Amino acid sequence: MGSRWGINRTVGQIYALIFVSPEPLNAEQIAEQLEFSRSNVSMGLKELQAWRLVRLRHLPGDRREYFEAPTDAWEIFRTLAEERRRREIEPTLSMLRNALLETPSTEEDRIAQERMKGMHDLIELMLTWFDDVQRLDAQTLSQLMRMGSKVQKVLEFTGKVKALPGGKVH
């Protein structure tokens, strides 16, 4: 799953082991169970910490560092979404803002800027929505997601939904 989400295979395997483990694991245990080199495990743990997907823990009477993963699926989802936002979406938005500050010198530049403005506005709207959703507790968020197309029906009832050609709702 990790490689499909943009995390390399080794890091994904380390995370999966920590996630399913009932007890925190140290780097030696991880290396042994996965048959990875200690340096690979160390680099993977650093990456997982940078993504905030694992937490460092110390056990009483043991000088080694242990690692555990959050077990709440909503917390993991929120963390991944926040990190994706910070690493991918915000830099894209910043680039778009800078491009929109430039004065177009040709008709092609004006058209490109017009299209980038549309992308910028969509991303800004999505980030506003994302911020609102991030403030919801897990139960409310779950209820909202279960509503699915019922939201569309409410909007249709209030006249706020328009159909696109081909029957797609807009």
BELFENHU-V907774 format. One line per field, one symbol per residue. phi: phi as a letter, one per 30 degrees, with the letter a starting at -180 (. if undefined). burial: # if it has 16 or more other ideal C-beta (glycine too) atoms within 10 Angstrom, else .. A space follows every 50 residues. Layout:
# BELFENHU-V907774
phi=???
burial=???
This chain:
# BELFENHU-V907774
phi=.eddcjcdeddddddeddddddbeccddddeddchcdddddddddddddd dicbcdbcceibddccbbcecdedddedddddddeddcddddddddeddd ddddcbdddddedddddddedddedddddedddddddedddddddddhdd deddddddicccddejiddb
burial=.#....#..######.##.....####.###..#.#...##.###.##.. #.##...........####......#.#.#....#.......#..#..#. ............#......#..#......#..........#......... ....................
